[in-house]
Amino acid sequence: MTHKGYTAKIQYSDDDALLIGRLAGIDDVIGFHGKSVNQLQTNFIESVEDYLDTCKKLSRKPQKRTREDLSYR
């Protein structure tokens, strides 16, 4: 799952019966969750947009994952 160059790392929580995600490859902790893939994707996009808006309001450059950080499995 990607949006504006950000990639989601996704796990499933049996305890909560939720898909839980966070932005991968950056130090800032940006999390989101959903009960379905559609809800997870909507919340992921909202989280990325909120992160970018917050960085802009704080006059802070958003962190970006570099191509060297990518690992494929």
C-alpha positions as CSV (number, residue, x, y, z in Angstrom):
1,M,0.0,0.0,0.0
2,T,1.6,3.3,-1.1
3,H,0.5,6.9,-1.2
4,K,2.6,10.0,-2.3
5,G,5.8,8.0,-1.9
6,Y,5.0,6.6,1.5
7,T,4.6,2.8,2.1
8,A,2.6,1.1,4.7
9,K,3.9,-1.7,6.9
10,I,0.8,-3.8,7.9
11,Q,0.2,-6.4,10.5
12,Y,-2.9,-8.2,11.8
13,S,-3.9,-8.2,15.5
14,D,-5.7,-11.3,16.6
15,D,-6.4,-9.6,20.0
16,D,-8.2,-6.6,18.4
17,A,-9.3,-8.2,15.2
18,L,-7.8,-5.3,13.3
19,L,-5.4,-4.6,10.5
20,I,-2.8,-2.3,12.0
21,G,-0.4,-0.2,9.9
22,R,2.4,2.4,10.1
23,L,4.5,4.3,7.7
24,A,7.6,2.3,6.9
25,G,11.1,3.6,6.6
26,I,10.8,6.9,8.5
27,D,11.6,7.7,12.2
28,D,8.3,9.6,12.8
29,V,5.7,7.2,14.1
30,I,2.5,7.5,12.0
31,G,0.0,4.7,12.7
32,F,-3.5,3.8,11.4
33,H,-5.8,0.8,11.6
34,G,-9.0,-0.6,10.1
35,K,-11.4,-3.6,10.3
36,S,-11.3,-4.1,6.5
37,V,-8.7,-3.5,3.7
38,N,-10.9,-0.6,2.4
39,Q,-11.0,1.1,5.8
40,L,-7.3,0.5,6.3
41,Q,-6.5,2.1,2.9
42,T,-8.7,5.1,3.6
43,N,-7.1,5.6,7.1
44,F,-3.6,5.2,5.6
45,I,-4.3,7.9,3.0
46,E,-5.7,10.2,5.7
47,S,-2.7,9.5,7.9
48,V,-0.2,10.4,5.1
49,E,-2.2,13.6,4.3
50,D,-2.4,14.6,8.0
51,Y,1.4,13.9,8.4
52,L,2.2,16.2,5.4
53,D,-0.2,18.9,6.6
54,T,1.3,18.8,10.1
55,C,4.8,19.1,8.8
56,K,3.8,22.0,6.6
57,K,2.1,23.8,9.6
58,L,5.3,23.2,11.7
59,S,7.6,24.4,8.8
60,R,9.3,21.0,9.0
61,K,10.4,18.9,6.1
62,P,8.5,15.6,6.0
63,Q,10.8,12.5,6.3
64,K,11.0,10.4,3.1
65,R,12.2,6.9,2.7
66,T,15.2,6.7,0.4
67,R,15.5,4.0,-2.3
68,E,18.5,2.5,-0.4
69,D,16.2,1.8,2.5
70,L,13.9,-0.5,0.5
71,S,14.1,-4.2,1.1
72,Y,12.1,-6.7,-0.8
73,R,10.9,-10.0,0.6
